[in-house]
């Protein structure tokens, strides 16, 4: 076999450049696959190789008669994660999960592991697997999660790109905070200092004043000293921002957006969800309309369910779980007290103690996946709020210019990608939803 034959034509369906996910296109044809040994067993003069190539896993059956004694011995002696090239006939097999197997005609080893693969068939603890994260990613479970993550990212981009939004990139290095200084990562910046961004929102607002409808999609950083299953110090967030939109439009957008990405993921990644043994019934119920309740109603729900709460309390994970258990789909909690929300949120016209904001709480105990609001567009009110929060008005001069020159009602939200992936996949901890998680105690590998 030619090792690199057609290797550059990765998007082309060719028997010489086949992938396992496309194997049904080549029934009764001879194909070449490139991949790694997932498992190997032999019985007499027949060997059974489970081959993975990143798109799937397929069984390859080889015999001395078909590939010769020398290559058969190499096949039998292959160990876990040996990189190989195989060539053979695609055959239907009703016992296979993908409906096909390969009858080997040729076999070639590209490279053998230099030592025993550290993640074997025995059970390993999560702490060990996280230290081996670069290798753990190859497991069927982790591959399924990452495929679903990739699908959700594509769905996010397709949703906004298909509705007239422009993708705008906000800076990762910023001169000031957007939601308070207590959870910022500070870094030297030449003769000054800068911070890793907590959110792209403020810069997204500036972009919306130029283009009308935009979304920011990138990494964000929170130096929050939290070790819960819902928190990472580095995570990805998508943040749409729309000029001339109020809080009601913002809630409509969030609701439509969540329905789209969930239903598309079910449609396109059902096989991966089945690998994860995800119960699809709760996800299939994620359809509009979502229940919408006032913050005050949420407080009442907590008190009625033996979770004492009073007006002015912020909700943590336990409270969010209790509230979400009352509904069969995401619930939207809106109009929180101004005192517990960010400075940029619009003061409610009818009750100045409240702000026009919304949190979307996912079912099944996955907590807040969206936080959004109408932004304060009144110059004097936003200046007062900056002062109340102990922030420097000089640092926000550029942000105030958005109110100084052509101020309009506008709104947006942020959706945390990893929490959303955790919810849709059903995994218990966000550390499995990003290739290389960053946690309080973890920055390796």
N, C-alpha and C positions, 0 to 999 in steps of 0.2 A: 504493500500500500504506500501511496505517496502521502507522507505525513501532513503536508500543508496544502494538499490539493483543494482548490476552491475555498480555502480558509477565509479569504477576504469577502466572499459572497454570502455573508451570514444572513442576509435578508432574502436570499434566493432559495426557493424550494427545489432542491436537487438531490437525487439519490446519493451523490458523492458528498453532500453537505447537509445531511438530514439531521433533524433534532427529534427527540422523543415525543414532544407535544404535537408534532406534525406527522407522526408515523402512520396514521390511518390513510394518508394520501398515497402511501407507497405499498399497499397491499400486494403481495406476491412479487414484489420487486426486490432487487438487491440494493442495500443501502450501506453507507459508511457512517458510523457514529463515533464521536469522540467524547470521552468522559472518564469517570473514576469508578473503581470497584466499590460497590456498596456492601456486597456480601458474595461469597463463593462457596459452593459445596460440590462434591463430586461423588459419583456412584459408579464404580467400575470404569467403563470406558466413556462415560458421559459426565460432563461438568455443567453446572448451572450457575451462571454469573448474573448477579443483579447489577445493572449498569445505571449510573445516574449521570446526567449531563447538564444539570441546572434547570432544565425544562420539565424533567420527569424521571421516572425510573422504569426500566424495562428488563425483562428476563431474556438472557441470551443463552442458548443451549448449544454446546459444542461437543463434538465427538472426535476420537482419533481418526476415524474414517474420513471425516469432512475436512479437518484442518491439519492432519498429520501428527505424528507422535511428538516431534520437537515442540511445536506450538501448543499441543495439548498439555504437555508437561508445564510449559510456561503459564498456560491458563490455570491449571490446577494449583500452581504454586503462588499465584497472585494473592497479595494480602490486601487488607482494607486500605482504601485510598490509593491503590496503584493506579496511575494514569495510563489509559489504554486507548487503542483504536480497534474497532471491530467492524467487520464487514459480513453481511449475511442477508438471507431472505426474510422478508417480513411475512409472518404467518398469523392468521387469526387464531386466537386462543380464548375461549369463553371463561377459562379459569383466571385469566389476568384481569386486574382492575382496569387496565386501559384497553383490553380486548385483543392484544397482539403480543407476540414474542418474536425473537430473532433466531433463526437457524444459522449458526455461525459457519462461514466459509473461510474466514481469515481472521487472524488475531495478532496484535502487535502491542508490546509494552513500550510506552513512552518514557515512563520513569517509575522506579520502585521507591517506596518510603525508605528513608535511611535508617529509621528505627521504628519500633512498634508504635502504632497510632495510639495516642493517649486516651482517646474516648472510645472505649471498646463497647462490648455488648452488655457489660454489667451496669448496674444502676450507679449513677453519680449524683452527688449533691449539687444544689444550685451554686454554692460558693465555688466549688471546683469548676463547674461548667462556665461560670462567669470569668474565671481566670483563663479559661481556654476558649473565650468567646470567638476568637478568630477561626477556630476549628469547629466549635459548636454550631456555627452558622450553617454548616453542611448537612446537619441532620434534617430529616423529613419534616419535623415539626417547625423548626426554625425557617426552613425554606418556604413552607406554607405561609407562615406569618409574614415573611418579607415579600412574597408575591402579592399577598393581600394589601400590604402597605403600599406597594408599587401601584396596584390597581386603584387604591383610594387617592393617591397623589394624581394619577392620570384623570380620575373622575373630577377632582377638585379643579384641575386646570381646564378640563373640557367644559365644566359647568360655567365657569366665569368667562372663558374665551368665547364660548358660544352665545353669550348674552351681552356682548358689547363692552365687557370690562377690559381694561388694559392692565397688563402685568407691570408693576413698578417695583424697583428694588430700593429698599431703605438701607441706610448704612448700618453696619454691625457695630462700629465704633461711634459712640455719641458723646457729646460734651456734658450731658445732664440726664437725669432720670425722667421717666414718663409716669411712674406710679409710686414714687417715694424712693428714698435712698437706701433703705435698710437691706434690700436684696440685690444690690449692684455688685458686679465684679469690676474692680478698679484695675487699670493697667497704665503703666508709664506711657506717655505720648510725647516723644522728644523732650522739650523742656517743660512740658505740662503733664496733665493726666487726662485719661479718657475712661469710658465705661463700656462694657459689653452690653448691647441693647437688651432691654427687657421686652421690647415690642417695637414693631415698625409703624405703629398707628399714627403717631404725630406727623411723621414724614408722609404717611399715606394720606393724611388730611390735606397736606400741601399739594400732593399730586392730584387729589380729587378736585381741588379748586382749578386745576389746569385742564384735566381731562374728563371730568364729570363722574365717571365710574371706573374705579381702579381696584386692584387687589395686590397686596404684598404677600409674598410666600417665602419664608426663609427661617434660618435658625435664630432662636432667642435664648437668653441666659438669665437664670434667676439664682442668686446666691442665698436661697432660702434654706435654712438649716432644718430640713424636713427629711425624714426617712420613711415616709408612707409609700404605699404601693402605687400612688397616683403621681408622684413627684420625680422629676429629673432636673438636673441643673442646666442641661442643654437640651432643648427640644425645638420642634418645628411648629410654626404657627402660620395659618393663612388668615389674612385680615383684609376683607373688602371694605371699601369706603365709598359712599355715594353722596354727591351733592344734591341738594333739594329733596332730601329724604328725611322723614321724621321717624319716631320710635315705632310706629305701627308698620311702616314700610320695612323697617329694620327687622322686625319680628317675622313679617311675611317672607323676607329674603332668607332668614336663617332657617325657617321651617321648610321652605322649598328646597334649599340647599342640602339639608340633612337627609330628607327623603330621597333625593337624587343619588347621593353617594352611597347610602345604605342599600337601596334597591339595585343599583348597578353592580355593587360588589357581590350581592347574592347571585345575580344573573351570571356574572363573568367569572366568579371564583368559588362556585359551589363546591367543586372538588377539593379545594384547599380547606374550605370551612368544614367539610366532612372529615378530612384528615385530623383536624383539630377537635372533632366531635362536638362542634358547635351546634347547639339547639337553635334552629333557624326560626322557630315560631315567634319568639319575641322580636326578631329583626323584621320578619314579614309584616308585623303590625305597625312598623314605622312608616305611617302614611299620614298625610294631612287630613284634617286639621289636628294640631297638637293642643292639648289643654293649656290654657293660659290663666295663671292665678296671680293675684296681687301678692306682694311681699307680706302684707298683713294677713292674708289668707293662709300663707305658708306658716306663719307663726301660729295661727289657730290649729292647723293640722298637727304641728309638733306637740302642742299642749294636749290635744285630744288623743295623742298616741304615746303618752307618758314620756315625752321628751321636752321638759320645761323650757320655755323660751319667752322672751319679751321683746317688744318693739325696740329696735336699735341693736339687737344681737346680729352678728354675722353668722353665716351658716358654714359649718365645717363638713367633713365627709360623712360623719354619722347623721347629722341633720339632713343632709342632701339625700342620703339613702332612705331615711324614713319618709321623706316627702315623695320621692320617686316611687316608693312601694304602693302609693295610692293610685297609680296610673299605669296603663298598659303600653305606654309609649313615652317619648321624651316630654317633659313638662317644662313650660316656660314661666319663670317667676319674674315679674316685672315691677317696677317702681319701688326700689329700695330706699331706705333713708339716706339722705344726702351725706350725713355724718360718717357713714361707713364706706363710701364709694369714692372713686378717683376724682380729682379736681376738674377734669375736662367734661364731666357728664352734665347734661342739660338739666337745669332746675325746672321742676314741674310748674306750669303756669297756675294750676289750681291749688297746689299745696307746695309751697317753697321748701318744706322739710324733706321732700322727696325728689328724686332725680329720674329722668326718663331713661331707664336702663332695663336690661333683660339678661338673665342667666338661663341657659338651657341645661337641664339636668338629665343625663342619660338614665335609662332604666337599669335594673339589675345591679345597683350599687356602684356604678362607674362614675358617678359624680358629675360635676360641671364640665361640659365639653365646649360650651360657647359662653363668652361674656361680651355683651355689646351695649351700645347706648346711642342715643342722639347726643351730639356734642354741643357744648355750650357755645352759642354763636354771638352772645352779647359781650361786648368788649369789657364793660365795667364789671360784670358778674364774673367773667373768667379771671380778671385781674384780682378780684377779691378772693376767689378760690385759691389762686396760686399763693397769695399771702397767707391764707388760713392754713395751708399745708406746709408752710415754712419753706417754700421754694423761692429761688431767686428770679425776680421778674426780668432781670437782664439776661439770664440764661434762656428765657423763653421769648425774647424780643421777636425773633423770627416767627414763632408760633402765634404771637399776638398780631403780627402783621396780617395773618389770614383773616382776622376779625376787623382789622383796620382798613383793609382794601377789599371790598366786595364780599362782605360776610353774608352767608346764606345758611339756612338750616341744612345740616348734614348728619349722617349717621353711619355706623359700621359695627363690626364685631370681630372678635378673634376666636378661631377654632384651633384647639390644641390637637395636632395630628396624632401624637402618641396615645393620648387618652382615647381618641376616637378609634384608633386601631385596636387598642385593648378591648374596648367595648364591642366592636364588631367581631373580633376574633374570639372573644370570651376568655382571653388569658388573664390571669389574676394580677399580674404586675406589669407596669409599663416598661420595665427593664428589658423585656423580650420584644418590644415593639419597635426598637431602633437598633440598627446594626451594632453600634458600639456605644452603650449607654454611659452617661456621665452622672454619677451619684455623689453624695457627700463624701463617701469613703472609697469611691472608685474612679480612677482615671487611667486604668490599665486594662487591656492593651489599648 
